[in-house]
Amino acid sequence: MIKRSDALLRLAVLAWVCALVVSYASAQSAVPATSEIRTRVDEYMNAAVTVNSFSGSILVAQNGQPVVSKGYGMANVELAVPNTPQTVFRLGSITKQFTALAVMMLQERGQLRVSDPVCQYLTDCPATWQPLTIRHLLTHTSGIPSYTGFPDFPRTAVLPTSAADMVGRLKDKPLEFAAGEKFAYSNSGYYLLGLIIERASGKPYADFLKESIFAPLGMNQTGYDTPSRIISNRAAGYARQGGETVNAAYMDMTVPYAAGALYSTTEDLLRWDRALSTDTLVSQKSLDEIFTPHKGGYGYGWSIGQKFDRRAIAHGGGIYGFATHLNRFPADRVVVIVLSNIEGASVGRIANDLAAIVFGAPYEIPRERKAITVAPKVLEQYVGQYRIASPPVDIVVTHDDGTLVAEIAGRLKLALAAESNTTFFSRDVSAEITFLADGAGQVTGLTLRMDGNDLPAQRVK
């Protein structure tokens, strides 16, 4: 029996994949009519519900207007409350784009500059942080390790955390690399940006975002989450364990803070998308800066790349009980928003496939996966350690009583069912592993597919 770790994968691995991998697809055909898009989306989502038990809300919009806006599954399973376009979900790392825009608003107001040293705004700043600028935090190039990857994170995630507590935990950790040298996704950087926003504005992070972004845009169902608040239409968060739906682990929302503590609806996020297409909140110059890719194809709170031969601006989020993804295609005025109250749901794949439907590109409808029995001697040849190169993530594969088990990043163990002698899948999260061999039949590596994105890993042991 495999005991599932308390959702670390979503913050340390799965959220990283959802947030940062922008897949490339070149095949393209005629753009379908609106009625055909609706029909295909319904067909796809009905399959996602039937096959993968998808629960959440989706929105597909063109030119600022919804083409499809619909809820699926239950916002509260115990009370049999269905999801709707008005259902409120925790956003996880989609929060980062709001944090980044808040920084740019303060820059336009002359209250900070992204070239400023972070130590100008933080107390008890360690000597190793002296070279770091706000821009390094925005672009994940600071080298500050992500606190969601700390071994004690499952324990500390449930505890109220003050700014002093978090800075105290971070300041004595060595930098992973020199400032600006590399890209490494870091929730720590965006936590610190929240503190900088508070210092520069003189207001609490939540208040600044409400006054400067949410209220002006009419995003009345968006805000900073706290367990004590009564939030209309709030979805409960769930996870999958052993093929069953269970209540998600608890997280105190002072822990994700400016890196992941916001909540919203698909309808409010469409208002957000519309604002990003104008100079309503900040100037076009600031928007261009936000959407300029740096190392790793990351801008300020967004991953930037190409999909379907189009410029794509995207970000995903993963937090206990929820999975989210937002795809923007600015030149086409198309946005796809997928919010789920099932931890580890395949929101990135769904968002990409719904965009493919809009653009007339190839996609695959979710299908039922059937497990087969694989001989123990075949399973044994896959036992070993594999490594994703950048950023480095280790996958340790073991054989436990006839079942392959993959431990990802040392934090989550996934029992794998065999679909073939080389391909295995998880029944609980959107993850698949295909093992690779050389001409002599020696296993040399694997491909980890998470939420529709392929990550190659070489065998190291």
PyMOL commands that set and color helices and strands:
alter all, ss='L'
color gray80, all
select helices_A, chain A and resi 8-20+34-52+92-108+118-120+127-129+134-138+147-149+153-156+163-171+187-201+205-217+257-260+266-276+284-290+295-297+330-332+347-359+376-380
alter helices_A, ss='H'
color red, helices_A
select strands_A, chain A and resi 56-62+65-72+74-76+81-82+89-90+223-224+238-241+244-247+262-264+303-307+310-319+322-329+334-340+384-388+393-400+403-408+412-418+423-425+431-437+443-450+453-459
alter strands_A, ss='S'
color yellow, strands_A
deselect
rebuild
show_as cartoon
